[in-house]
Amino acid sequence: MTLQSFSLPSATERLTVSYDGIRRAAEIICHGGVVAFGTETVYGLGALSTSRKAVARIFDIKGRPSFNPLINHFATPDRAFAEVTLDIPLREQALALAERFWPGPLTLVLPRHEGSRICDTASAALPSLALRVPQGRAIQEMLRLIDAPVAAPSANRSGLISPSTASHVLSGLDGKIDAILDTGPSAVGVESTVVDLSGARPLLLRPGGITREALEEICGPVDTQTSDNHQPRSPGQLSSHYAPHLPLRLNADHIKASEALLAFGHIPGALRHSPLIWNLSENEDLAEAAARLFAGLHFLDYEGKRRNLSGIAAMPLPSHGMGLALLDRLRRAAAPRPHQN
């Protein structure tokens, strides 16, 4: 878009999903600003991937470790692939996955092209880049107007619960970011699936909005490496992540008098007397559960603290389909915090 005389906002602007709101969000990002916006997965915190200064602001706002790379967002697959090399053994798998799942909740990790415009700060100086083409009219139009890669991790302080609504973002980042484009609740509700195609076999780095079963229908067997606290190849690999302030206990078959309950499906009698309950899906629908996960954790954490509860107990979840992503988020949310080690 055409750039004119401009100064960044002095307070966080609330933007609506209108022509003017989308254009304003793009304008702020083009001038080096940081804007939160909704995608189909969760709300992202976006800045130009080509600007070290802008990307550094993302890390500073989030309190994110500099070794943890960011996902770069594009309006089209062609623009994404222009930043990487496809002269690799898994070229056909990369193209097939992009054709099937872009735009959508899939991130591909591929070798960086020597002419890539993306700054080393965004990639944590790795030889690979994480690329995504997100779904949604507003985010697609914003990226088209920007016409440059946009780095966008989840719009929250590092390690805490991801935001699936604008209010979740503002509760932690109001006054710290330049603007927020409110696109409503995120439909998928968990972050994108991340697949590394830079090696000899597809490698699942983070389960997410595209199931492992769906991936393997396209590209065959997929290996797994979902944790790396020292040099992660993608976001979501740190062992402690997505954490509420209250401690989280998994696979609960009983409830303490002072515990909130994160339920799934039918609630057994031993759990029904919890003073605070959020059911991810009464019908045991994993897609519905994913869409309600982070909203539920935000609610139980906020209301549980207000009621002086001691923690959150989570019922068991299935491990197939979207259940794999749900379990991944809950295991990291329940892991010891870095300051507890």
C-alpha positions in Angstrom: 0.0 0.0 0.0 1.1 3.6 -0.5 2.9 5.1 2.5 2.4 8.7 3.5 3.3 10.9 6.5 2.5 8.7 9.5 3.0 8.4 13.3 2.2 5.3 15.4 -0.8 5.4 17.8 -0.1 6.6 21.3 -2.7 4.1 22.7 -4.1 0.8 21.6 -6.6 1.5 18.8 -9.7 -0.8 18.6 -10.4 -1.5 14.9 -13.5 -3.2 13.5 -13.7 -5.5 10.5 -14.6 -2.9 8.0 -12.7 -1.5 5.0 -11.4 1.3 7.1 -10.4 -0.9 10.0 -8.6 -3.5 7.9 -6.8 -0.7 6.0 -5.8 1.0 9.2 -4.4 -2.3 10.6 -2.3 -2.8 7.4 -1.1 0.8 7.5 0.1 0.5 11.1 2.0 -2.7 10.3 3.5 -1.2 7.2 4.9 1.6 9.3 6.6 -0.7 11.8 3.8 -1.0 14.2 2.5 -4.1 16.1 -1.2 -5.1 15.6 -3.2 -7.9 17.1 -5.7 -9.6 14.8 -7.9 -12.6 14.8 -7.2 -15.6 12.6 -9.1 -18.9 12.4 -6.7 -20.4 14.9 -6.0 -17.8 17.7 -5.3 -14.0 17.8 -1.9 -13.2 16.5 0.5 -10.3 17.3 1.7 -9.1 13.9 4.6 -7.0 12.6 6.6 -6.9 9.4 8.9 -9.9 9.2 11.3 -7.8 7.1 12.0 -5.3 10.0 14.3 -6.3 12.8 13.0 -3.3 14.8 9.4 -4.3 14.4 10.0 -8.0 15.1 12.0 -7.0 18.2 8.9 -5.2 19.5 7.0 -8.5 19.3 9.6 -10.3 21.4 9.7 -7.4 23.9 5.9 -7.1 24.2 5.5 -10.9 24.7 8.5 -11.4 26.9 9.4 -14.1 24.4 12.9 -15.8 24.4 14.8 -14.7 21.3 15.7 -18.4 20.4 12.0 -19.2 19.7 11.2 -18.5 16.0 8.0 -16.9 14.7 5.6 -18.0 12.0 5.4 -15.8 8.9 2.0 -15.1 7.4 1.2 -14.5 3.7 -1.8 -13.7 1.5 -1.0 -16.5 -1.0 1.1 -19.7 -1.3 3.1 -18.2 -4.1 4.2 -15.3 -1.9 5.1 -17.8 0.9 7.1 -20.1 -1.3 9.1 -17.1 -2.7 10.9 -16.9 0.7 12.1 -20.6 0.7 13.7 -23.1 -1.5 11.7 -26.1 -2.8 14.8 -27.9 -4.1 14.3 -30.5 -1.4 13.4 -34.2 -1.2 9.9 -33.4 0.1 9.0 -30.8 -2.6 5.9 -32.7 -3.8 4.7 -33.2 -0.2 5.1 -29.4 0.4 3.1 -28.5 -2.6 0.4 -31.1 -2.0 -0.1 -30.0 1.7 -0.2 -26.3 0.6 -2.8 -27.1 -2.1 -5.0 -29.0 0.3 -4.7 -26.9 3.5 -3.9 -23.3 2.5 -5.4 -21.0 3.4 -5.9 -22.7 6.7 -4.4 -23.8 10.1 -1.2 -25.4 8.7 2.4 -24.1 9.1 5.2 -25.5 6.9 8.9 -25.3 7.9 11.1 -25.2 4.8 14.7 -24.2 4.1 15.2 -20.4 3.8 16.0 -19.0 0.3 19.3 -17.1 0.2 17.3 -14.1 -1.1 14.6 -14.2 1.6 13.5 -10.8 2.9 12.6 -12.2 6.3 15.0 -10.9 9.0 17.1 -13.3 11.2 15.3 -12.1 14.3 12.0 -13.6 13.1 13.6 -16.9 12.3 15.8 -17.1 15.4 18.8 -17.2 12.9 17.7 -20.7 11.9 18.4 -22.0 8.3 14.6 -22.6 7.9 11.5 -20.5 7.9 8.0 -21.2 9.2 5.3 -20.2 6.7 1.5 -20.0 6.9 -1.4 -18.7 4.7 -4.2 -18.0 7.2 -7.9 -18.3 6.5 -10.4 -15.5 6.8 -11.6 -12.5 4.7 -10.2 -9.8 7.0 -6.8 -11.3 7.5 -6.4 -12.2 3.8 -7.3 -8.6 2.8 -4.9 -7.1 5.4 -2.1 -9.3 4.2 -2.9 -8.4 0.6 -2.7 -4.7 1.4 0.6 -5.1 3.3 2.2 -7.2 0.5 5.0 -8.4 2.7 5.6 -11.2 5.2 4.0 -10.7 8.6 5.4 -12.4 11.7 2.6 -13.2 14.1 2.9 -15.4 17.3 -0.1 -15.6 19.6 -1.1 -12.2 21.0 -0.4 -12.9 24.7 2.5 -12.8 27.2 4.9 -15.7 26.5 3.9 -19.0 28.2 0.4 -17.9 29.2 -3.0 -19.0 27.8 -3.4 -18.2 24.1 -6.2 -15.7 23.2 -9.2 -16.7 21.1 -11.1 -13.4 21.5 -10.2 -9.7 21.4 -11.0 -9.4 25.1 -8.4 -12.0 25.9 -5.8 -10.0 24.0 -6.7 -6.7 25.7 -6.7 -8.2 29.2 -3.0 -8.7 28.9 -1.7 -6.3 26.2 -3.9 -3.2 26.3 -1.6 -0.2 26.1 1.3 -2.3 25.0 0.3 -2.8 21.3 -0.6 -0.2 18.7 -4.0 -1.6 17.6 -6.2 -4.7 17.6 -8.4 -5.8 14.7 -11.4 -7.5 16.3 -12.5 -10.3 14.0 -14.6 -12.1 16.6 -13.9 -15.4 18.3 -11.4 -17.7 16.5 -13.3 -20.6 14.9 -10.6 -23.4 15.3 -9.5 -22.2 18.7 -6.0 -23.8 18.8 -2.8 -22.8 17.0 -1.8 -24.2 13.6 -0.3 -27.6 13.0 3.4 -27.2 12.3 5.1 -29.7 9.9 8.9 -29.6 9.1 9.6 -30.6 5.5 13.2 -29.6 5.5 14.6 -33.1 6.1 14.1 -36.5 4.6 10.7 -37.3 6.2 7.8 -35.1 7.3 8.2 -34.2 11.0 5.3 -33.0 13.2 6.6 -30.2 15.4 3.2 -29.1 16.8 -0.2 -30.7 16.6 -3.0 -28.2 15.9 -5.9 -27.3 13.6 -5.0 -30.0 11.0 -5.1 -33.5 12.4 -2.2 -35.9 12.0 -4.6 -38.3 10.2 -5.4 -35.6 7.6 -1.7 -34.9 7.1 -0.8 -38.5 6.5 -3.6 -38.9 3.9 -1.6 -36.4 1.8 2.0 -37.0 2.6 2.3 -40.5 4.1 3.8 -41.3 7.5 4.7 -38.4 9.7 7.4 -38.5 12.5 7.0 -36.5 15.7 9.2 -34.1 17.7 7.0 -31.8 19.6 9.4 -30.5 22.4 12.7 -28.7 22.4 13.5 -26.2 25.2 16.9 -25.3 23.7 16.6 -24.7 20.0 13.0 -25.1 18.9 12.4 -25.2 15.2 8.9 -23.7 15.5 6.6 -22.1 18.1 4.8 -24.3 20.6 7.8 -26.6 21.3 8.7 -25.3 24.8 7.6 -27.8 27.5 5.8 -25.1 29.6 3.3 -23.1 27.5 -0.4 -22.0 27.4 -0.4 -21.9 31.2 -3.1 -20.5 33.4 -2.1 -18.8 36.7 -3.8 -21.5 38.7 -2.1 -24.9 38.6 -3.7 -27.4 36.2 -4.1 -31.2 37.1 -4.7 -33.6 34.2 -6.8 -36.8 33.9 -8.9 -36.0 36.9 -11.1 -38.8 38.3 -12.0 -36.9 41.5 -12.3 -33.3 42.4 -11.2 -31.3 45.4 -13.6 -28.9 47.1 -11.4 -25.9 46.0 -10.8 -27.0 42.3 -12.5 -25.8 39.1 -13.3 -28.5 36.5 -12.4 -28.5 32.8 -14.9 -31.1 31.6 -15.4 -33.1 28.4 -18.7 -34.9 27.8 -20.6 -36.6 30.5 -19.4 -35.5 34.0 -19.2 -38.5 36.4 -20.7 -38.1 39.9 -17.3 -37.9 41.5 -16.6 -34.7 39.6 -20.0 -33.0 39.6 -19.6 -31.1 42.9 -16.9 -28.8 41.6 -17.8 -25.2 42.4 -16.9 -24.0 38.9 -17.3 -26.0 35.7 -16.5 -25.4 32.0 -17.5 -28.2 29.6 -15.5 -28.2 26.4 -18.2 -30.2 24.7 -21.2 -31.9 26.3 -21.5 -34.0 23.1 -17.8 -35.0 23.1 -17.2 -33.1 19.8 -13.5 -32.6 19.5 -13.8 -29.7 17.1 -16.1 -27.9 19.5 -13.8 -28.7 22.4 -10.8 -27.2 20.5 -12.8 -24.0 19.7 -13.7 -23.7 23.4 -10.4 -24.7 25.0 -8.6 -21.4 25.5 -11.8 -19.5 26.3 -12.5 -22.2 29.0 -9.0 -21.9 30.5 -9.3 -18.1 30.6 -12.7 -18.3 32.3 -11.7 -20.9 34.9 -8.5 -19.1 35.6 -10.0 -15.7 36.1 -13.2 -16.8 37.9 -11.2 -19.4 39.9 -8.8 -16.8 41.2 -11.7 -14.5 42.0 -13.3 -17.2 44.1 -10.0 -18.1 45.7 -9.9 -21.6 44.2 -6.7 -23.6 44.5 -6.5 -25.0 40.9 -8.1 -26.5 37.8 -8.7 -30.2 37.3 -9.1 -31.5 33.7 -11.0 -34.6 32.7 -9.3 -37.1 30.3 -9.5 -36.5 26.6 -9.2 -38.9 23.6 -5.9 -38.8 21.8 -7.2 -39.1 18.2 -8.0 -36.4 15.7 -8.1 -32.9 17.3 -7.7 -34.6 20.7 -4.0 -34.8 20.0 -3.7 -31.0 19.8 -5.9 -30.6 22.9 -3.8 -32.9 24.9 -0.6 -31.2 23.7 -1.9 -27.8 24.9 -3.0 -29.2 28.3 0.2 -31.1 29.0 2.2 -28.0 28.4 -0.2 -25.9 30.4 0.2 -28.3 33.3 4.0 -28.6 33.1 6.2 -26.9 35.7 6.8 -23.3 35.0 10.4 -22.3 34.2 10.7 -20.5 37.6 9.6 -23.7 39.3 12.5 -25.7 37.9 
